[in-house]
Amino acid sequence: MTLENFLLDLLEDPVDHQPLLYLSDQNVLYNPRRRVAYEVRDSIPVLLPDESRTVSDAEHEQFTKDPSARQTGTKP
């Protein structure tokens, strides 16, 4: 299940307060600057720094080049 656009417009990384990439196929919110991924469980983003995971170089490439990735935090 994908996240609502309204929610995606508001989401940002809890540490650097910048936009994330939402990869609905992976159920992940990804911060390419910090190279950390946050899981989306049952349509609920788990944006807890302690629950994030570090992303490998291969995953980083995959996530940042995914044409279906949507940037969050697009609304002021």
C-alpha positions as CSV (number, residue, x, y, z in Angstrom):
1,M,0.0,0.0,0.0
2,T,1.4,3.4,-0.9
3,L,1.5,6.5,1.2
4,E,-0.9,9.4,0.5
5,N,0.4,12.4,-1.4
6,F,-0.7,14.7,1.4
7,L,1.5,12.9,3.8
8,L,4.4,12.7,1.4
9,D,4.2,16.5,0.8
10,L,4.9,17.0,4.6
11,L,7.5,14.3,5.3
12,E,11.2,15.1,5.8
13,D,14.2,13.4,7.4
14,P,14.0,13.7,11.2
15,V,17.8,14.4,11.5
16,D,18.6,16.8,8.7
17,H,15.1,18.1,8.1
18,Q,15.5,17.8,4.3
19,P,13.3,15.9,1.7
20,L,13.4,12.1,1.3
21,L,12.9,9.8,-1.6
22,Y,9.9,7.6,-1.4
23,L,10.2,4.2,-3.1
24,S,6.8,2.6,-2.9
25,D,7.9,-0.7,-4.4
26,Q,10.6,-1.0,-1.7
27,N,8.4,0.4,1.2
28,V,11.3,2.7,2.0
29,L,11.9,6.4,2.6
30,Y,15.5,7.2,1.6
31,N,17.8,10.0,2.5
32,P,20.5,10.1,-0.2
33,R,22.5,12.7,1.7
34,R,22.9,10.6,4.8
35,R,22.5,7.3,3.0
36,V,19.9,5.9,5.4
37,A,16.6,4.2,4.7
38,Y,13.5,4.3,6.8
39,E,11.0,1.5,6.6
40,V,7.3,2.0,5.8
41,R,5.3,-0.6,7.7
42,D,1.6,-1.0,7.0
43,S,1.5,2.5,5.3
44,I,3.1,4.1,8.4
45,P,6.6,5.7,7.9
46,V,8.9,4.7,10.7
47,L,11.0,7.9,10.9
48,L,13.0,7.0,14.0
49,P,16.7,7.5,13.7
50,D,17.4,4.4,15.8
51,E,15.2,2.3,13.4
52,S,16.9,3.5,10.2
53,R,19.4,1.4,8.3
54,T,22.6,2.3,6.4
55,V,22.4,1.8,2.7
56,S,25.1,0.1,0.6
57,D,26.6,1.8,-2.4
58,A,24.6,-0.5,-4.7
59,E,21.3,0.3,-3.0
60,H,22.2,4.0,-3.1
61,E,22.6,3.8,-6.9
62,Q,19.4,1.7,-7.2
63,F,17.3,4.1,-5.1
64,T,18.6,7.4,-6.6
65,K,18.2,6.1,-10.2
66,D,14.7,4.7,-9.7
67,P,12.4,6.6,-12.0
68,S,9.4,5.8,-9.8
69,A,11.0,7.5,-6.7
70,R,9.0,10.5,-5.4
71,Q,10.6,13.3,-3.5
72,T,8.9,14.2,-0.2
73,G,8.5,17.6,1.5
74,T,7.4,19.4,-1.6
75,K,4.9,21.6,0.2
76,P,6.0,24.6,2.3
